[in-house]
Amino acid sequence: MLVRTSGASATLAVASALSLPFPILAQAAPPPSIAQADLPDAPQPQYLAPSASIDPAQPQTPSTPDTAAPTQPPPANSTPAPTGASAGSSTTQPPAAETDAEKTKREEAEQQIKQQEKQRVLGVVPNFNISYINNAVSLTATQKLSLAFRSAIDPATFGLALVVAGYHEALDEDVGFRWGPEGYMRRSGAAYLDTFGGDVIGNGILPAILHQDPRYFRLGHGTIRHRILYSIATNFMCKSDRTRKWEPNYSNVLGNIASGALSNLYYPSSQSGIGQTIGTGMLVTFEGGLGSVFEEFWPDLSRKFFHKDPTHGLDAQVRAQDQAAKQAKPTQP
């Protein structure tokens, strides 16, 4: 029986029957379905920017042409804006002119403080908190605290506390301290703590917080009545650090009251309490007014009786200016 075959099938059949190798003929005509499955995809063209670089170690992915508008280079005379930490630091730094002005002001205040620390009544009692310069620059918080502490620890301050304690001992005041050496030492300690608290709190801490100048600015000219009223008023008025204008002297009044409150810790219980504290604080404030009157006229007394000028010629300059101002005024017809 004969079987009909056609084409390549017939040829393979004959070759198989004759046991002859025909590899070329076997590969010449593969099945269409197998040939299409084994063929790889055609490569797609890739577009790269002229300036792009290809890293052979990294796999590349197709990219599309950049359609963004080209950036323009910055002008030659322009300065790039700071970014990151440099931008923040440049905005927080103060201008150089302000820094120089603050430094000059601080140095001028230091010179004035050094001059004030040489001031003593009769060459003994410290007179550090008095300014003979009416337009003196304001002090920093550190300078206020330093000046107050310097006055509080002066040896004359301890000596004055011993004198005050002897006065109260002689009058037999503060009976809770008893009489004798022990009572005298307790009175001395209480008197010194009163002075220390008043100086540090009223002339240092509160002025630093409230931005007030704790010094007494001596007037040095005018009528006696005007100078007395001025010196008393300075216990309730002081100069502001910022505006250099007069404002209520909260530092002095509150400092005296705070010092009186602290005295409750070491004074006898019979002399403590809220009423006693406020009363003592106001009494100390008025006593400070008497001290200001003395400070106002002390240079005049020193020149007259001791032939020494604590102001170093400042009073003479002020009087000369007042005389020139009077002569410059037009006379009334």
LINBELDA-V906579 format. One record per residue. N is the residue number from 1. PHI is phi as a letter, one per 40 degrees, with the letter a starting at -180 (* if undefined). PSI is psi in degrees with one decimal (* if undefined). NEAR is the number of other C-alpha atoms within 8 Angstrom. Layout:
((N & PHI & PSI & NEAR) (N & PHI & PSI & NEAR))
This chain:
((1 & * & 132.3 & 2) (2 & c & 136.2 & 3) (3 & b & 128.3 & 4) (4 & c & 129.5 & 4) (5 & b & 159.3 & 6) (6 & b & 150.4 & 6) (7 & g & -137.0 & 6) (8 & c & -30.5 & 7) (9 & c & -39.9 & 8) (10 & c & -40.5 & 9) (11 & c & -44.2 & 8) (12 & c & -38.9 & 9) (13 & c & -44.3 & 8) (14 & c & -40.5 & 8) (15 & c & -37.5 & 11) (16 & c & -40.1 & 8) (17 & c & -38.3 & 7) (18 & c & -4.3 & 6) (19 & f & 42.0 & 6) (20 & b & 135.9 & 7) (21 & c & 124.7 & 5) (22 & b & 69.3 & 7) (23 & c & -34.4 & 6) (24 & c & -41.5 & 6) (25 & c & -29.4 & 7) (26 & c & -31.5 & 9) (27 & c & -2.5 & 7) (28 & c & -31.5 & 6) (29 & b & 77.8 & 7) (30 & c & 162.2 & 8) (31 & c & 142.0 & 6) (32 & c & -37.8 & 6) (33 & c & -39.1 & 6) (34 & c & -40.6 & 8) (35 & c & -40.3 & 9) (36 & c & -32.0 & 7) (37 & c & -32.0 & 6) (38 & c & -12.5 & 6) (39 & c & 133.2 & 6) (40 & c & 161.8 & 4) (41 & c & 149.3 & 4) (42 & c & 136.6 & 4) (43 & c & 141.8 & 4) (44 & c & 142.8 & 4) (45 & c & 140.4 & 4) (46 & b & 139.0 & 6) (47 & b & 123.1 & 8) (48 & b & 144.1 & 8) (49 & c & 150.7 & 7) (50 & d & -35.7 & 4) (51 & c & -2.7 & 4) (52 & c & 147.0 & 6) (53 & b & 145.9 & 4) (54 & b & 126.6 & 5) (55 & c & 116.3 & 5) (56 & c & -22.5 & 5) (57 & c & -19.2 & 4) (58 & b & 140.4 & 5) (59 & c & 139.5 & 5) (60 & c & 143.7 & 5) (61 & b & 150.5 & 4) (62 & c & 144.3 & 6) (63 & b & 157.8 & 7) (64 & b & 155.4 & 6) (65 & c & 143.4 & 7) (66 & c & 119.3 & 5) (67 & b & 0.6 & 4) (68 & c & 151.8 & 4) (69 & c & 140.5 & 4) (70 & c & 141.3 & 4) (71 & c & 143.3 & 4) (72 & c & 138.2 & 4) (73 & c & 147.2 & 4) (74 & c & 153.2 & 5) (75 & d & 156.2 & 5) (76 & c & -32.3 & 4) (77 & c & 9.5 & 4) (78 & c & 153.5 & 6) (79 & b & 127.7 & 4) (80 & c & 141.9 & 4) (81 & c & 137.5 & 5) (82 & c & 145.9 & 6) (83 & b & 161.3 & 7) (84 & g & -140.1 & 6) (85 & c & -30.8 & 6) (86 & c & -33.6 & 8) (87 & c & -42.2 & 10) (88 & c & -39.4 & 9) (89 & c & -32.3 & 8) (90 & c & -27.2 & 7) (91 & c & -22.0 & 7) (92 & c & -16.8 & 6) (93 & c & 132.5 & 6) (94 & c & 156.2 & 7) (95 & c & 152.2 & 6) (96 & c & -33.7 & 6) (97 & c & -40.9 & 6) (98 & c & -39.5 & 8) (99 & c & -42.9 & 9) (100 & c & -38.7 & 8) (101 & c & -41.6 & 8) (102 & c & -38.4 & 8) (103 & c & -43.0 & 8) (104 & c & -40.2 & 8) (105 & c & -41.5 & 9) (106 & c & -40.7 & 10) (107 & c & -38.0 & 8) (108 & c & -39.8 & 9) (109 & c & -37.6 & 12) (110 & c & -40.9 & 9) (111 & c & -40.4 & 8) (112 & c & -37.2 & 9) (113 & c & -41.5 & 10) (114 & c & -37.4 & 8) (115 & c & -39.0 & 8) (116 & c & -34.5 & 12) (117 & c & -9.0 & 9) (118 & c & -5.7 & 8) (119 & c & 125.8 & 11) (120 & a & 141.6 & 10) (121 & c & 125.5 & 9) (122 & f & 23.1 & 5) (123 & g & 7.9 & 6) (124 & b & -59.0 & 7) (125 & c & 125.5 & 9) (126 & c & 138.4 & 12) (127 & b & 45.2 & 11) (128 & c & -24.4 & 12) (129 & c & 19.7 & 10) (130 & b & 132.2 & 11) (131 & b & 122.2 & 11) (132 & c & -2.8 & 10) (133 & b & 111.0 & 8) (134 & c & -29.8 & 8) (135 & b & 36.5 & 4) (136 & c & 149.6 & 8) (137 & c & 156.7 & 7) (138 & c & 157.2 & 8) (139 & c & 154.5 & 10) (140 & c & 168.2 & 8) (141 & c & -39.7 & 10) (142 & c & -39.6 & 7) (143 & c & -36.6 & 9) (144 & c & -47.4 & 15) (145 & c & -40.3 & 13) (146 & c & -42.9 & 9) (147 & c & -41.1 & 12) (148 & c & -42.7 & 13) (149 & c & -35.7 & 11) (150 & c & -38.9 & 8) (151 & c & -35.1 & 11) (152 & c & -30.6 & 11) (153 & b & 8.4 & 9) (154 & c & 140.8 & 9) (155 & d & -33.2 & 6) (156 & c & -27.4 & 9) (157 & c & -40.5 & 14) (158 & c & -42.7 & 10) (159 & c & -39.1 & 8) (160 & c & -35.4 & 8) (161 & c & -36.9 & 12) (162 & c & -37.9 & 10) (163 & c & -44.5 & 8) (164 & c & -40.3 & 10) (165 & c & -39.1 & 13) (166 & c & -35.7 & 10) (167 & c & -46.9 & 8) (168 & c & -32.2 & 11) (169 & c & -40.8 & 11) (170 & c & -35.8 & 7) (171 & c & -0.1 & 6) (172 & f & 42.2 & 8) (173 & c & 167.9 & 7) (174 & f & 60.0 & 9) (175 & c & -19.8 & 7) (176 & c & -19.7 & 7) (177 & c & -8.9 & 11) (178 & g & -175.5 & 8) (179 & b & 145.1 & 10) (180 & h & -174.8 & 6) (181 & d & -41.0 & 6) (182 & c & -45.4 & 9) (183 & c & -36.2 & 10) (184 & c & -41.9 & 13) (185 & c & -37.1 & 9) (186 & c & -38.9 & 9) (187 & c & -39.8 & 13) (188 & c & -43.3 & 13) (189 & c & -39.7 & 9) (190 & c & -40.5 & 11) (191 & c & -39.7 & 12) (192 & c & -40.8 & 11) (193 & c & -33.6 & 9) (194 & c & -46.8 & 11) (195 & c & -42.5 & 10) (196 & c & -47.0 & 10) (197 & c & -40.7 & 11) (198 & c & -40.0 & 12) (199 & c & -49.5 & 13) (200 & c & -42.8 & 13) (201 & c & -51.8 & 12) (202 & c & -26.9 & 17) (203 & b & -5.2 & 17) (204 & b & -65.6 & 17) (205 & c & -55.5 & 11) (206 & c & -43.5 & 11) (207 & d & -33.7 & 15) (208 & c & -37.1 & 13) (209 & c & -42.1 & 7) (210 & c & 0.0 & 7) (211 & f & 50.9 & 9) (212 & b & 149.1 & 12) (213 & c & 119.9 & 11) (214 & c & -3.5 & 13) (215 & c & 157.1 & 8) (216 & c & 118.0 & 9) (217 & c & 106.2 & 9) (218 & c & 137.5 & 12) (219 & c & -56.9 & 10) (220 & g & -0.1 & 10) (221 & a & 166.9 & 8) (222 & h & -174.9 & 7) (223 & c & 160.5 & 6) (224 & c & -42.2 & 6) (225 & c & -44.8 & 6) (226 & c & -40.3 & 8) (227 & c & -36.5 & 14) (228 & c & -46.8 & 10) (229 & c & -38.4 & 8) (230 & c & -46.9 & 9) (231 & c & -36.6 & 13) (232 & c & -39.1 & 12) (233 & c & -24.8 & 9) (234 & c & -13.9 & 12) (235 & c & -16.7 & 15) (236 & b & -7.1 & 11) (237 & b & 145.8 & 10) (238 & a & 172.5 & 14) (239 & c & 140.4 & 11) (240 & c & 142.7 & 12) (241 & c & -34.4 & 10) (242 & c & -48.2 & 5) (243 & c & -17.1 & 6) (244 & g & 23.8 & 8) (245 & b & 163.2 & 7) (246 & c & 139.5 & 8) (247 & a & 166.6 & 8) (248 & d & 135.4 & 7) (249 & c & 73.8 & 12) (250 & c & -34.3 & 8) (251 & c & -44.6 & 13) (252 & c & -47.6 & 13) (253 & c & -49.7 & 14) (254 & c & -32.7 & 10) (255 & c & -39.6 & 14) (256 & c & -39.2 & 15) (257 & c & -41.7 & 13) (258 & c & -39.1 & 10) (259 & c & -38.2 & 13) (260 & c & -34.0 & 13) (261 & c & -38.7 & 10) (262 & c & -28.5 & 9) (263 & c & -18.3 & 12) (264 & c & -18.8 & 13) (265 & c & -24.9 & 6) (266 & b & -3.6 & 7) (267 & c & 158.3 & 10) (268 & d & 150.9 & 10) (269 & c & -25.3 & 6) (270 & c & -16.0 & 5) (271 & b & 30.7 & 8) (272 & b & 176.3 & 11) (273 & h & 165.9 & 7) (274 & c & -46.4 & 7) (275 & c & -42.5 & 6) (276 & c & -37.0 & 9) (277 & c & -49.0 & 13) (278 & c & -41.6 & 10) (279 & c & -42.2 & 8) (280 & c & -39.9 & 11) (281 & c & -42.9 & 15) (282 & c & -35.5 & 11) (283 & c & -42.1 & 8) (284 & c & -34.6 & 9) (285 & c & -45.2 & 12) (286 & c & -35.3 & 9) (287 & c & -33.5 & 8) (288 & c & -29.8 & 9) (289 & c & -39.8 & 13) (290 & c & -38.3 & 9) (291 & c & -35.6 & 8) (292 & c & -36.7 & 13) (293 & c & -42.4 & 12) (294 & c & -43.0 & 8) (295 & c & -32.9 & 10) (296 & c & -39.5 & 13) (297 & b & -2.5 & 9) (298 & d & -45.5 & 9) (299 & d & -36.3 & 11) (300 & c & -42.2 & 8) (301 & c & -39.3 & 9) (302 & c & -39.9 & 12) (303 & c & -35.5 & 10) (304 & c & -42.7 & 8) (305 & b & -27.3 & 6) (306 & b & -2.6 & 7) (307 & f & 38.7 & 7) (308 & b & 138.9 & 7) (309 & b & 102.6 & 10) (310 & c & -22.5 & 7) (311 & c & -8.6 & 8) (312 & f & 45.2 & 6) (313 & g & -1.3 & 7) (314 & c & -38.6 & 9) (315 & c & -39.8 & 10) (316 & c & -38.9 & 7) (317 & c & -41.2 & 8) (318 & c & -41.8 & 10) (319 & c & -37.2 & 9) (320 & c & -39.0 & 8) (321 & c & -40.5 & 8) (322 & c & -41.1 & 8) (323 & c & -39.4 & 8) (324 & c & -36.1 & 8) (325 & c & -38.1 & 8) (326 & c & -40.8 & 7) (327 & c & -26.6 & 7) (328 & c & -17.7 & 6) (329 & c & 138.0 & 6) (330 & c & 140.4 & 5) (331 & c & 144.5 & 4) (332 & c & 137.1 & 3) (333 & c & * & 2))
